[in-house]
Amino acid sequence: MKRKPLTTRTLVITTASMITGSAVGTTTETVAAHLGYNGPGVGPAITAMAALWVLDKLNTLVDDQK
């Protein structure tokens, strides 16, 4: 199976999605802690979902297929 080469576009999209996901996850954990919810796993779960959502949206927005 032929792999697509690693490009600057891929790196920028991946980095942006990881930064956004991390920020959303941290915010979610902070809000949950202030509301009294101390259950584990809220931040990482939201981080993963936000990162994947942003990755999908940016990949679609900056589609390099002509």
Backbone bond lengths (Angstrom), bond angles and torsions (degrees), N, CA, C in turn:
res aa  C-N    CA-C-N  psi(-1)  N-CA   C-N-CA  omega(-1)  CA-C   N-CA-C  phi
1 M - - - 1.432 - - 1.526 108.45 -
2 K 1.319 115.56 129.45 1.457 121.02 -179.05 1.525 109.45 -83.06
3 R 1.337 115.51 130.12 1.457 121.01 179.83 1.509 110.56 -93.91
4 K 1.326 115.49 146.38 1.449 121.57 175.64 1.527 107.57 -75.36
5 P 1.324 118.12 134.98 1.466 119.50 -178.80 1.526 111.65 -66.41
6 L 1.311 115.21 152.70 1.453 121.65 176.78 1.524 108.56 -74.36
7 T 1.317 115.93 121.80 1.456 120.48 -176.62 1.521 110.70 -116.92
8 T 1.319 116.12 168.53 1.460 121.24 176.29 1.517 109.98 -63.31
9 R 1.316 117.02 -36.86 1.465 122.07 177.92 1.516 110.57 -58.84
10 T 1.315 117.09 -46.69 1.462 121.74 179.60 1.521 110.99 -63.17
11 L 1.321 116.87 -42.31 1.461 120.66 179.77 1.525 111.67 -64.79
12 V 1.324 117.94 -42.49 1.460 121.43 -179.29 1.526 110.69 -66.02
13 I 1.325 117.05 -45.17 1.462 120.92 -179.97 1.530 110.53 -63.65
14 T 1.311 117.76 -44.10 1.458 121.45 -179.57 1.525 111.18 -65.34
15 T 1.319 116.97 -43.33 1.464 120.87 179.46 1.520 110.95 -64.21
16 A 1.316 117.42 -44.10 1.467 120.72 179.76 1.525 111.14 -63.04
17 S 1.323 117.30 -40.02 1.463 119.36 179.97 1.525 111.50 -69.29
18 M 1.322 118.00 -36.26 1.466 120.48 178.74 1.532 110.82 -69.02
19 I 1.327 117.68 -40.57 1.464 120.96 178.86 1.529 110.26 -64.44
20 T 1.315 116.69 -45.68 1.457 120.89 179.92 1.520 111.31 -64.90
21 G 1.317 116.90 -44.34 1.463 120.79 178.71 1.512 111.98 -60.88
22 S 1.319 116.45 -41.49 1.460 120.98 179.02 1.524 111.29 -64.08
23 A 1.315 117.04 -42.61 1.462 120.96 179.28 1.527 111.46 -64.49
24 V 1.317 116.66 -43.24 1.463 120.55 179.44 1.530 110.54 -66.00
25 G 1.320 117.25 -41.04 1.467 120.83 178.75 1.520 112.52 -64.37
26 T 1.319 117.26 -41.99 1.459 121.51 177.89 1.527 111.03 -64.50
27 T 1.326 116.09 -42.98 1.465 120.27 177.95 1.524 110.80 -62.46
28 T 1.325 116.86 -41.96 1.460 121.25 179.09 1.525 111.38 -62.90
29 E 1.327 117.55 -43.60 1.461 120.15 178.14 1.518 111.58 -63.66
30 T 1.324 117.21 -39.64 1.463 121.04 178.96 1.525 111.23 -64.40
31 V 1.319 116.60 -46.55 1.464 120.61 179.08 1.523 110.12 -63.66
32 A 1.323 117.64 -43.17 1.462 121.07 179.82 1.529 111.13 -62.82
33 A 1.320 117.15 -39.15 1.469 120.54 178.28 1.520 111.09 -65.81
34 H 1.324 117.72 -39.48 1.465 120.99 178.48 1.525 111.84 -68.70
35 L 1.311 116.94 -27.98 1.463 120.81 178.20 1.529 112.29 -84.22
36 G 1.326 116.40 -5.10 1.457 120.18 176.99 1.513 114.73 94.47
37 Y 1.317 117.82 5.28 1.458 120.87 178.05 1.521 108.72 -90.12
38 N 1.312 116.36 113.98 1.460 120.32 -177.38 1.524 112.68 -111.93
39 G 1.313 117.08 19.95 1.461 120.48 -179.91 1.513 112.08 -70.10
40 P 1.307 117.44 141.25 1.461 120.03 179.33 1.526 111.52 -75.77
41 G 1.301 115.85 153.39 1.458 121.10 172.15 1.510 116.59 97.23
42 V 1.322 118.12 -6.47 1.465 119.39 -178.97 1.522 110.38 -69.31
43 G 1.311 117.47 -50.45 1.464 121.70 -178.41 1.514 113.94 -61.09
44 P 1.348 118.01 -50.78 1.464 118.55 179.72 1.529 113.69 -63.25
45 A 1.320 116.93 -35.66 1.468 119.50 179.29 1.524 110.97 -66.39
46 I 1.323 116.91 -44.81 1.459 120.82 178.78 1.527 110.80 -68.07
47 T 1.335 116.42 -36.46 1.465 120.54 177.22 1.522 110.60 -59.19
48 A 1.316 116.53 -47.30 1.466 120.85 -179.57 1.521 111.57 -63.76
49 M 1.334 116.80 -45.47 1.461 119.61 -179.11 1.531 111.56 -64.58
50 A 1.329 117.32 -42.48 1.463 120.59 -179.60 1.528 110.93 -66.84
51 A 1.327 117.12 -41.45 1.468 120.37 -179.72 1.523 110.61 -64.00
52 L 1.316 117.51 -43.41 1.470 120.18 178.95 1.526 111.47 -66.66
53 W 1.327 117.28 -38.35 1.459 120.56 179.83 1.524 110.35 -64.82
54 V 1.343 116.76 -47.13 1.470 120.83 179.87 1.527 110.31 -64.93
55 L 1.328 117.28 -40.35 1.461 121.12 177.98 1.524 110.54 -58.73
56 D 1.321 116.57 -45.57 1.464 120.60 179.67 1.523 111.21 -64.49
57 K 1.337 117.20 -44.88 1.461 120.40 -178.28 1.526 111.96 -66.30
58 L 1.333 117.61 -43.36 1.466 119.91 178.54 1.525 111.62 -67.45
59 N 1.318 116.64 -37.32 1.461 120.40 179.02 1.531 110.39 -63.89
60 T 1.329 116.49 -38.94 1.456 120.37 177.55 1.525 111.28 -71.71
61 L 1.331 116.37 -40.70 1.458 121.24 -178.64 1.515 112.33 -65.61
62 V 1.323 116.45 -40.57 1.456 121.33 -176.30 1.526 108.36 -106.50
63 D 1.297 116.49 47.96 1.463 121.31 -177.93 1.515 109.97 -68.68
64 D 1.327 116.65 127.92 1.460 119.96 -177.28 1.533 112.85 -96.54
65 Q 1.319 116.86 8.01 1.465 120.07 176.53 1.525 108.88 -84.00
66 K 1.307 115.79 128.36 1.472 118.61 -178.37 1.498 110.68 -106.56
